[in-house]
Every structure is written in structure tokens, then in C-alpha cells.
Amino acid sequence: MNSVTKIARTAGLLYLLYIITSVIANLFGKFVLVEAPVTIDHILTHATQFRIGFVINLFSVVLFLLAAWALYVLLKPVNKDLALLFLLFNVAGFAVWLFSSLCLFGSLVILNGTEAIKAFQPDQLQALAVFFFGLYKTGVFITQVPFGVWLFPLGYLVLKSGFLPKILGMLLIADGICQFIYVCQRLILPDLSVIAYPCMVISFIAEVSLALWLSIKAIKPQLLVNPE
């Protein structure tokens, strides 16, 4: 197997692992696409499961960053500047996500922390935990901005590559648009989540399709060109 095919398949496998571990993390942690009372109750009753989900989620986003790096290596012959741009946006999203995760873990510390913290009344602790969970959720929504922007140069490079299906590029650009709709809905119209449901479907199709294509089909090295 040549090096270019290895890079393509590495990117696809990393992306697939990211998707799979994200789902597993939520099954254990229950902190994605749920409201604060669900997560707070889960922390109180299944703290160990929550910790496992949190750790898996940490590794999941690291896999996402590594997938972005592999895509950068794969697509920089098409346009190095745009490839670097989408990698930088991914890194920015990763940084915001880490801060948001610190707030999420803060909810666990508050509810299952030291004796000094337990000096507060239970209702006070739960209110504070809900506050930190709210910060986490807001941070996750904000994270979708850089994670949405990175899809535009990525989709454009896929379109221009000549060795990946153009439909993947169009799906990724549509995914980027959907990410912005999702953020606006969550922050401006939080009670109208139905608006974001079609967006999540498109995002799932776009990113799973890219991951599967790279993992299974990879690319033909003779098609790797530099159009610059």
C-alpha cells in the first residue's frame, strides 16, 4: 500500500473512530443532546459511568484532531494554504471544547467533591452544578463555529481535489451551513430544536460518508495532482 493511500485510510479510520467513540461516550456520560437535569441525575446516580464517558469523550476529540491532521497531509497538495486554514480552525475548536469540558467536569466535582464543597446545601450544589453544565453546553454550541467553518475549506478542497467524489465536497459545505443554523437555533431560538434536526441528519451523512469513503475506497495515487 502506497503512502498516499495509507494517509487517506488513516484519515478515514481516525474519523470513524471519532464518531464511534463519541456515541459510546454519550451512552456512558449522557451529556450530549440532553438537558441539565438528565446529566445531573446521571452524575448523582452513576458517577463512575459518567467518568468513563468523560474520559472516552476526551480521547474522542483527540481522534478528531488527528483526523484533521491526516486530512491536512492528504489535501495540502491541492492547496496548502486552505489545508492549513481548515486545520487551524479545527485546532481552535479543539481548544474551546477543552475549556467547555473543564466546566462539565466541574459539575462532577461539585456534586461528588470534597467535604469543603459538601458544606453547601444539596439544593445549592445542584444549582451550581446546573450552572457549570450550562456553561459546558454553551461552550459546545460555540465550538460548532470553528468546527463549522473548517468544513468550508475542507469541502472546497475535496471538490477541487480530483481524487475524491465531488458529492463529498458538496455535503461537507452543506454540513458547514447546517452547523451555523444549529448554533443560531440553540443560542437564539433554544425552544425550537426542531429547526436543527434536519441539520444534524445532514451533518451525520456528510461526515460518515467522508470517513467511510476514505476508509474503504481510499484514493488512487495517480489521481493525486497539484492544481496550483
Buried (B, 14 or more C-beta within 10 A) or exposed (E): EEEBBEBBBBBBBBBBBBBEBBEBBBEBBBBBEBEBEEBBEBBBEBEEBBBBBBEBBBEBBBBBBBBBBBBBBBBBBBBEEBBEBBBBBBBBBBEBBEEBBBBBBBBBBBBBBEEEEEEBEEEEBBEBBBBBBEBBBBBBBBBBBBBBBBBBBBBBBBBBBBBBBEEBBBBBBBBBBBBBBBBEBBEEEEEEEEBBEEBBEBBEEBBBBBBBBBBEBBBEEEEBEEEE
